[in-house]
C-alpha cells in the first residue's frame, strides 16, 4: 500500500514534519534555537521575546472557518479529526475567487528527496489554481542551514524564504528581522479577513510569527499537545496477554517479562522521551529549553529532581537489558520500522504520525499487525502532568524589498495552501490532480507514482491550516490519534514562556550543547547521575544563573503568555 492519507502532524518539529512526509531518514540530530522579537537585552548581546505589551494589536483576528465541519472537533489543544471517506463530488470550495494577479514569486524552501522539475504537472496545476507563477528554489533539507545562512547574508534573497525553527541558529535571527517584510499592514487585526483561510489559523500560531516587534511570518500550525507517543504492538500485547503499564514500576516489570534476548526480542527502544512525560520534566527540544516559574522562582528543567529521576529510570531500563541493542548504539526508532514489524521490540517513543505510517506500511503484508498508542501515566501511577509544545515551528517570510503586488500574490498562495481538509484547495495542495497524481477508490485517495514524485513538501511550506489528522484509509487510527491528544491534552500545562519566540543573547548560545550527549551517556551506563549534577553546577557558574536573570527580566517586562 502506498502511504497516501493526509495528516498534519502534531508539533511541526523536524522530527514530526519529516516523519509525516515519509522522509524521516533525512533528519539530522540536535535542535537549533528559536528566535524572538522585542524584549530584554543582555549587555548589547541581543535576545528577547515575542510576548509584549503591544502583541495583541499585531495579531490577526481569529475567524473560525465554517466551510467544513470536522468529524472530531479540537479539544484540550488537540488537532481536529476526520474519519469519513472522501467524496470528491462533495468537496467544498474555500477560495471562490482567484486572489493571485498573475505575478511571479520565487520561493526558497528545504526539500528532502529529489525535487521535481519546475514545469511538472503539480506545480502547473497549483499555480493555475492560485493565479500566481510560483518558481521553486528547492534546497537540500539536510544542509539547508548552510544555504540559508549564505542566502540571507547576500543581497540576492528570494521573494519568499521558508525557515524551520531548527534552522534558526547563529546569525539567522538578526537576518530575519533585517531582511523580511512586516506583514502587519496586510494581516493584523481585521485585515486578515481578506484571506479567510489565514484568518482561521489559531492565534497561538500567529504569536510565534512576531519577530523584531513585527508580524513577519506565515505559520505551519500544530497541536500544542506533546507529539511523542509511546507506540506499541497491540496485536502482540493482545496475543500474549500483556497489559499496558500504568506506572514506571509496571513498565519496568512488563519490559522484563517481554524481553528474551536469546529469541531476539526486547521490550523497547530508548524511552527517554516517555520518561520526560512520566516524571513531568519540562520540554527541552525547543527554546526556551525548559525554563519555568516554580513557586515564584525561575528554574530550568536540568535543575529539577524530576529530571534526574527520569534519567535514573531510563538508566534502569538499559541496565536491565530490556532495551534493543540498536538503541544502546545510538540507533533509534525512526529507522526501526522493519525490526518493530518483526517483533524484535514491542514499544518505542516516536512522533504520533508514525501511528499511521507504520500501519500503512504493514497493511497488506501483515494484516494482523496493529500498532497503537499508550496513554502516559505519572511515574507513580497517578494522572500525569505533560508540558505543552510550541504551537508552530515552520515559517515562511516575505522579502522586505518585495513590491506590494508580490506580497499580495504570496498571501494569495498562503490562503490556498491554508485551506482546510475537505476542500478542493486542500486536495490540490496535498494530493495534486486527480487521475494524474492520485486516484480515489472507496473514498480513499492513493497517490500514483507521479504523485509520489511531484506532490512533495512544497506548497504546504508556505502556510498550513489548523492542525488536522485525517486518514481515510485508516479512520480508526485517525480517531485514536485525536482522542489520544485530547486525553493527554487534559493533563497538559503551558509553561511560563508558552507560545513565545525566544532569542537568547549570543553569549549563551552553546551553554547547553553537551547535555543531550551526557543524558545518553548516563542512561546507557557510561556516566553517573553525579556527573549530571556536576554538569548542572558548572552550567550555573558558566552562565546559567546569568541566563536565569535574563529570562526573569523577560517575564518582568512582558509577562507570561501561558494560560
MARSERO-272083 format. One line per 5 residues: number of its first residue (from 1); for each residue x, y, z of C-alpha. Coordinates in pm, 1 decimal. Each point is the difference from the previous one (the first is absolute). Last residue first. Example, Ala and Ser with C-alpha at 12.3 -4.5 7.8 and 13.67 -1.06 7.14 Angstrom:
<nodes>
2) 1367.0,-106.0,714.0  -137.0,-344.0,66.0 $
</nodes>
This chain:
<nodes>
563) -296.3,3034.1,3048.3  357.5,49.0,-114.0  104.0,328.4,-162.0  205.7,102.5,302.4  87.4,361.6,70.9 $
558) 187.4,232.4,-232.4  240.3,204.9,208.7  18.4,-209.6,317.8  -12.8,-325.0,-193.0  274.6,111.2,-235.9 $
553) 198.1,125.0,298.7  -26.5,-344.0,156.8  132.8,-152.2,-321.3  310.6,219.7,25.0  45.6,-80.2,368.5 $
548) -15.8,-371.7,-83.5  261.6,57.3,-271.5  227.9,147.0,265.0  -52.7,-310.4,214.0  69.7,-228.6,-293.4 $
543) 309.9,189.3,-105.8  310.5,-202.4,74.9  -78.4,-29.5,372.8  -344.2,-150.4,-55.2  120.8,-234.5,-273.8 $
538) 284.1,-123.5,219.5  -247.6,-92.2,275.0  -223.7,-167.4,-256.8  297.0,-197.5,-133.2  88.2,-109.6,354.6 $
533) -353.2,-127.5,55.9  15.9,-174.2,-335.6  322.0,-175.7,95.1  -163.6,-99.4,331.1  -265.7,-183.7,-200.5 $
528) 280.3,-219.6,-130.2  166.6,-43.3,-339.5  34.8,-288.4,-249.5  -309.2,-177.3,130.7  -215.5,39.8,-311.1 $
523) -232.8,247.2,170.5  294.8,203.4,121.5  179.4,18.7,-335.1  -327.5,90.2,-171.7  -66.2,285.6,239.4 $
518) 362.7,115.8,-39.4  -42.5,16.1,-376.8  -320.1,201.4,42.8  169.8,232.3,247.1  301.1,94.0,-209.2 $
513) -141.8,300.5,-187.5  -161.2,164.9,299.4  204.4,323.3,13.9  56.4,19.4,-374.6  -212.1,308.0,-74.0 $
508) 52.5,168.4,336.4  229.9,281.2,-119.4  -235.5,60.7,-292.4  -277.4,135.0,220.7  -297.3,-238.1,-9.8 $
503) -257.9,44.5,-270.5  -340.8,-123.0,104.4  -319.2,-27.9,-201.8  -286.1,-22.5,244.1  -288.1,-244.5,-7.8 $
498) 55.4,-132.5,350.4  259.4,195.4,198.4  -139.7,-55.6,351.0  -70.4,-364.4,-83.4  -332.3,-128.0,-127.1 $
493) -149.2,-302.4,172.9  -132.9,-317.4,-158.7  -208.8,-250.2,197.1  -321.0,52.3,-199.0  216.5,11.6,-311.2 $
488) 107.1,-358.1,62.1  -360.2,-114.4,-34.0  -64.4,228.1,-297.3  321.2,-101.3,-172.5  -86.1,-368.5,42.5 $
483) -348.3,73.7,-136.3  153.0,162.0,-307.3  231.9,-294.9,-63.7  -271.3,-260.2,66.3  -240.2,160.8,-246.4 $
478) 269.2,21.1,-268.2  95.5,-362.6,63.1  -361.8,-115.9,-25.2  -31.7,196.7,-323.9  271.0,-210.4,-167.1 $
473) -26.3,56.3,-377.1  -176.5,335.8,37.2  281.8,114.7,231.2  -58.1,351.8,130.3  180.0,185.1,280.2 $
468) -6.9,379.8,-14.6  196.2,278.5,168.4  -144.5,333.6,-112.2  59.7,71.2,-367.0  342.2,32.1,-163.9 $
463) 227.3,273.5,-133.9  286.6,31.3,-250.6  146.6,-344.2,73.2  -315.1,-181.0,-112.7  79.6,123.5,-351.7 $
458) 312.2,-215.4,-26.9  58.0,-307.9,217.4  -80.5,-260.3,-270.8  -265.7,-36.5,-265.9  236.7,-73.2,-291.0 $
453) 156.4,-345.3,40.8  -270.2,-159.9,214.6  -264.4,143.1,-230.9  177.9,-133.0,-308.0  9.2,-346.1,156.0 $
448) -371.6,32.8,69.2  -131.4,123.9,330.9  -290.2,-178.3,162.0  -317.8,176.3,106.9  -244.2,-210.9,204.0 $
443) -374.7,46.6,-48.0  -57.5,-348.6,-133.9  266.2,59.3,-265.5  146.9,342.0,-70.6  292.3,56.8,-235.8 $
438) 301.6,221.4,44.6  258.2,208.0,-183.0  -128.5,-10.8,-355.5  -354.8,-135.6,36.2  -88.0,266.1,253.7 $
433) 248.0,287.8,-7.6  216.9,77.2,301.7  -29.1,-183.5,331.9  86.6,244.7,279.0  -48.2,339.0,-163.6 $
428) -269.2,-105.4,-247.8  -188.5,-196.1,264.3  16.4,292.6,242.3  -120.4,241.5,-266.9  -296.3,-220.0,-89.6 $
423) -107.0,-0.6,362.8  -47.0,-282.8,251.4  308.7,86.3,203.1  34.7,372.3,57.0  158.4,254.3,-235.9 $
418) 333.2,136.0,126.5  168.0,-73.9,-336.7  -259.3,216.6,-177.5  28.4,302.6,230.1  377.9,-38.5,-0.5 $
413) 21.2,32.8,-379.7  -222.6,310.7,5.6  219.1,136.1,280.1  299.3,-41.9,-229.9  -185.2,182.0,-278.7 $
408) -91.5,288.7,232.2  365.0,29.5,104.8  108.5,-3.0,-365.0  -247.2,279.1,-81.8  126.5,209.1,290.6 $
403) 353.0,-28.5,-134.0  253.1,-225.1,170.1  303.3,174.1,152.5  -78.1,-127.8,351.2  2.5,-353.7,-139.8 $
398) -293.6,-207.1,120.5  39.6,-258.9,275.3  -127.2,-358.1,31.1  -3.4,-177.3,335.8  37.8,-348.2,144.6 $
393) -38.4,-56.6,376.7  -351.6,76.5,116.4  -198.5,-67.2,320.9  301.0,-60.9,230.0  -23.7,-311.0,215.7 $
388) -206.8,-17.4,317.1  130.4,-177.9,308.6  -151.2,-322.9,125.8  -123.5,-35.6,356.8  -89.4,-363.9,46.4 $
383) -293.8,-141.7,193.9  108.7,-256.6,256.9  195.4,-320.5,-47.3  313.1,105.4,188.4  192.1,86.9,-317.9 $
378) -294.2,208.1,-122.3  -194.7,-168.0,-276.7  33.7,35.4,-376.0  -265.9,-162.8,-213.8  141.2,-269.5,-222.8 $
373) -30.7,34.1,-376.4  -84.3,-278.8,-241.2  167.3,-209.9,-268.7  -193.0,-294.3,-138.3  143.6,-274.7,-222.5 $
368) -249.6,-276.7,-79.8  -16.1,103.5,-368.5  378.3,-38.1,-49.6  89.4,34.1,-368.5  -287.4,230.2,-96.4 $
363) -35.2,241.3,293.4  364.6,3.7,109.9  115.7,335.5,-137.4  -338.0,165.1,58.4  2.3,-84.8,370.3 $
358) 359.8,123.0,35.8  -100.7,329.9,-163.8  -313.3,39.6,214.2  145.7,-28.4,348.8  319.1,145.5,-146.7 $
353) -167.9,342.4,-13.2  -10.9,4.9,381.7  375.5,55.7,11.4  199.3,-263.9,182.7  39.9,-191.1,323.7 $
348) 52.4,-373.2,-50.1  -164.1,-320.3,115.4  -4.5,-360.3,-128.5  359.2,-82.1,-95.6  135.7,-266.4,-233.6 $
343) -360.6,-59.2,-108.0  70.5,-15.7,-372.7  -210.4,312.7,-54.7  208.0,185.2,259.6  314.6,-127.7,-168.7 $
338) -124.5,120.6,-339.9  -104.0,340.7,136.7  324.6,77.9,184.2  131.0,291.2,-203.5  -188.4,275.7,186.6 $
333) 18.5,-204.3,323.8  358.3,19.5,111.3  358.8,-77.0,-83.7  231.6,135.4,267.8  187.7,-322.4,66.9 $
328) -204.8,-58.4,314.7  -309.8,46.6,-210.9  110.9,-269.4,-245.3  38.6,-245.0,289.0  -378.6,7.0,64.7 $
323) -76.3,111.6,355.3  -98.1,-263.0,258.7  354.8,-66.9,119.9  -77.5,93.6,360.3  273.5,265.6,-7.6 $
318) -161.9,164.3,-303.2  -338.6,17.5,170.1  157.1,114.0,328.4  175.2,287.0,-180.3  -340.4,122.7,-121.3 $
313) -119.1,5.6,360.7  311.9,188.8,110.8  -34.3,255.3,-277.9  -363.1,65.0,93.2  94.2,35.0,366.8 $
308) 273.8,249.9,-87.5  -243.3,219.2,-194.1  -270.3,-32.7,266.6  243.7,120.6,265.8  23.4,330.3,-185.1 $
303) 302.2,204.8,-102.2  13.9,-137.2,-356.0  -355.9,121.7,-61.4  102.2,360.3,61.5  -132.9,203.2,288.4 $
298) -158.4,344.2,36.5  -115.7,46.9,356.7  -349.7,92.6,120.3  -99.3,-350.6,97.9  114.6,-126.8,-339.6 $
293) 31.0,244.5,-293.6  114.2,-187.7,-306.4  305.7,-43.5,-219.8  28.4,-326.8,-192.3  187.5,78.0,-315.6 $
288) -138.4,346.3,-77.8  55.9,-106.2,-274.7  -101.3,-333.8,-145.9  59.4,-366.9,73.4  25.3,29.7,378.0 $
283) -360.0,-42.9,108.6  -43.7,27.5,376.0  31.0,-327.6,190.6  -328.7,-138.3,126.1  142.8,-333.2,124.7 $
278) -216.0,-207.2,-232.1  44.7,240.7,-292.0  377.5,33.2,22.1  17.2,-377.6,41.1  -196.7,-42.0,-322.7 $
273) 267.6,202.0,-175.6  274.2,-214.3,153.6  -159.2,-325.8,-117.1  294.5,-126.7,-208.2  -137.0,-300.9,-191.9 $
268) -226.0,-257.4,155.3  -80.0,-343.9,135.7  268.3,-210.5,-161.5  -41.6,-308.0,-213.4  287.4,-175.7,-173.4 $
263) -100.6,-345.4,128.3  320.5,-19.2,203.3  -63.1,356.5,118.7  -336.7,-87.5,149.9  -164.9,320.8,120.1 $
258) -375.9,15.6,47.5  -7.2,-80.4,374.1  285.6,240.6,73.4  -179.6,277.4,-187.4  -320.4,-75.2,190.3 $
253) 177.6,48.7,331.9  167.6,319.9,-120.8  -328.7,143.3,-124.1  -180.8,-95.8,320.5  264.0,183.7,203.5 $
248) -34.1,315.3,-212.5  -377.8,-3.6,28.9  -314.0,-98.1,-192.4  138.1,-281.9,-212.7  -206.9,-125.0,-296.9 $
243) -92.0,-359.2,77.4  168.9,-295.2,-167.7  -226.6,-293.8,-79.7  236.8,-152.9,-255.0  -238.9,27.4,-295.9 $
238) -138.8,338.4,103.4  345.5,146.9,58.7  118.8,-144.8,-331.3  -284.9,163.5,-191.9  41.8,322.4,196.5 $
233) 358.1,41.1,-114.5  90.0,324.3,178.7  37.5,374.1,-48.2  97.0,219.6,295.5  -107.5,330.5,-158.4 $
228) 206.8,314.1,-58.8  -206.2,281.3,-152.5  -60.5,175.4,330.2  -319.4,204.0,-8.6  59.4,345.2,-150.0 $
223) -172.3,-103.3,-320.7  169.9,143.6,-305.8  -5.5,306.2,-220.6  221.5,52.1,-309.3  44.1,372.7,25.9 $
218) 35.1,310.4,-222.3  265.2,226.5,148.0  74.7,370.8,40.1  -238.1,147.5,258.6  225.6,270.6,142.6 $
213) 176.0,58.1,333.2  325.5,-147.5,-125.6  -170.7,-325.5,-85.7  -365.0,-81.0,65.0  -93.9,-323.1,-176.7 $
208) -29.1,-206.4,318.3  -302.2,207.6,94.5  -157.9,-111.6,-327.4  4.1,-364.0,110.2  -164.1,85.2,332.6 $
203) -271.3,193.6,-185.5  -130.6,-309.9,-177.5  -6.9,10.4,-383.4  -357.0,73.6,-114.3  91.2,353.2,-110.4 $
198) 254.1,-151.8,-240.1  -278.7,-197.5,-166.2  -214.9,312.6,-18.7  259.7,218.8,-180.0  -161.0,345.6,-27.5 $
193) -96.9,-61.2,363.3  367.2,42.0,90.1  -47.9,378.1,4.1  -226.6,-44.7,304.2  290.5,16.7,242.5 $
188) 343.9,-31.4,-155.4  21.3,-161.3,-345.1  96.5,242.9,-277.3  147.1,298.6,187.8  140.5,-248.0,255.3 $
183) 198.9,-195.5,-256.8  326.5,174.8,86.1  246.7,-111.6,-263.3  315.0,-206.4,29.0  371.9,72.2,-21.0 $
178) 91.1,179.9,324.3  -204.1,-203.3,248.8  72.0,-327.2,-174.0  371.2,80.8,-24.6  27.6,66.1,373.0 $
173) -163.8,-332.1,81.0  211.8,-187.1,-259.6  332.3,111.3,150.9  61.7,-326.4,183.6  -304.8,-222.8,28.9 $
168) -344.9,-0.9,-153.5  37.2,-318.2,-203.7  -187.8,-222.5,246.8  -285.3,252.5,-4.5  -68.7,-64.4,-367.2 $
163) 65.4,297.5,-230.8  -178.8,32.2,-334.5  118.1,290.5,-216.2  -231.2,195.9,-228.2  86.1,265.0,-259.2 $
158) 349.3,-146.5,-37.0  302.6,175.7,161.4  285.5,120.0,-222.3  175.1,260.6,216.9  195.9,-267.3,182.6 $
153) 21.9,-98.4,366.8  -352.8,-142.3,-17.6  104.5,-223.7,-289.6  314.7,-130.0,170.6  -172.2,-70.3,330.8 $
148) -286.0,-180.9,-168.6  233.3,-214.1,-208.0  187.8,-113.0,309.2  -318.2,-58.7,200.5  -149.9,-195.9,-287.9 $
143) 265.5,-271.4,7.3  -229.5,-298.6,63.1  -301.6,174.5,-155.0  170.4,18.6,-339.3  -129.1,317.4,-163.7 $
138) -307.5,63.1,-213.6  -6.4,329.8,-187.2  -360.0,-19.7,-115.9  -152.9,247.0,-246.3  -360.1,75.3,93.0 $
133) -196.5,150.4,-291.1  -307.9,138.6,176.6  -368.7,-36.9,-84.9  -61.3,-241.7,284.9  -161.8,-284.1,-194.7 $
128) 225.8,47.4,-303.1  307.6,-1.0,223.4  -116.8,-315.5,170.2  -64.0,-179.2,-329.1  335.8,96.4,-148.8 $
123) 189.4,-99.3,314.7  -168.9,-341.0,1.9  44.3,-63.7,-374.6  376.7,55.8,3.6  152.5,309.8,-159.5 $
118) 240.3,73.5,286.9  161.9,-341.5,-12.0  -59.5,-223.7,300.4  214.9,16.9,313.2  191.0,-319.3,87.8 $
113) -34.8,-80.6,369.5  -43.9,231.0,294.1  -66.8,362.2,-88.3  68.6,317.8,194.5  -164.6,312.6,-142.6 $
108) 87.1,298.9,-218.3  -304.0,156.0,-166.0  1.4,227.1,-306.3  -321.7,181.7,-91.1  -132.0,91.3,-345.5 $
103) -309.4,212.3,-54.7  -335.6,-111.4,-135.7  -218.0,202.5,234.7  -57.3,-269.2,260.3  -326.9,19.5,192.6 $
98) -196.3,-255.4,-205.2  -356.7,26.7,125.6  -192.1,-279.2,173.7  285.8,-88.7,235.2  -147.4,-246.4,253.2 $
93) -180.2,-223.7,-248.7  -153.5,-311.3,151.8  53.1,-358.2,-111.8  -328.9,-181.0,-60.8  82.0,-166.9,-331.6 $
88) 344.3,-99.5,125.1  -156.1,-220.8,264.8  259.5,-83.7,261.4  -76.8,-262.0,261.0  -78.8,110.6,352.8 $
83) 234.1,9.6,298.5  109.8,363.4,11.3  169.5,145.2,306.7  82.9,342.7,138.0  335.7,20.5,173.8 $
78) 5.6,-2.5,375.9  41.9,298.0,234.5  -243.8,-123.9,263.4  -266.0,-57.7,-267.0  -1.3,38.0,-377.3 $
73) -317.3,-116.1,-172.6  -31.0,-363.7,-114.5  -189.1,-54.4,-325.7  122.5,340.9,-112.6  -244.9,255.6,-143.4 $
68) 106.1,143.9,-337.7  -47.1,354.2,-129.6  -58.0,148.7,344.4  346.2,135.9,73.8  52.4,165.0,335.4 $
63) 81.9,369.6,-25.2  304.6,96.1,206.6  107.3,360.8,-38.8  360.2,29.6,-112.4  253.3,83.9,272.7 $
58) 191.2,327.3,14.0  -251.3,173.1,229.1  30.8,-282.4,250.3  378.9,12.5,20.9  27.8,360.7,116.6 $
53) 76.3,-75.6,366.2  243.6,-271.6,-84.6  51.9,-363.2,-88.6  224.5,-66.5,-296.8  296.4,-23.0,233.2 $
48) 351.8,137.0,14.5  359.0,-39.4,-99.4  289.7,227.8,-71.3  359.8,15.7,119.3  -22.9,364.1,97.2 $
43) 74.3,-61.7,364.3  -279.8,-252.5,22.3  -321.6,110.5,-165.0  -363.0,-14.2,100.2  -284.6,1.0,-246.4 $
38) -93.3,39.4,-361.1  -4.4,-299.4,-226.7  107.8,-353.8,14.9  185.4,-286.1,-142.5  10.1,-368.7,49.2 $
33) 312.6,-192.2,83.8  101.6,-309.0,-196.4  -76.6,-358.6,93.4  233.4,-296.6,-27.4  41.1,-290.9,-239.7 $
28) -67.2,19.8,-371.8  -319.5,-120.0,-158.3  10.2,-125.6,-358.0  -82.4,-354.4,106.9  -347.8,118.7,92.3 $
23) -92.7,43.0,-364.9  -353.8,-135.6,7.3  -163.7,343.8,-10.9  -152.2,-30.4,346.9  325.2,-124.6,146.5 $
18) 183.7,298.0,-143.2  -240.8,247.0,154.1  -11.1,-178.4,333.5  374.3,-21.6,51.6  83.4,346.4,-131.1 $
13) -263.6,135.6,232.4  -348.7,76.7,-117.4  -168.6,-104.1,324.5  -287.8,-223.6,-77.0  23.0,-116.5,-356.9 $
8) -238.2,122.2,-268.7  -122.2,-320.5,-149.3  -94.5,-90.4,-352.5  -59.7,-360.6,-89.8  224.5,-139.9,-271.3 $
3) 255.5,-247.6,117.8  12.3,-235.1,-297.4  -126.0,-345.3,84.2 $
</nodes>
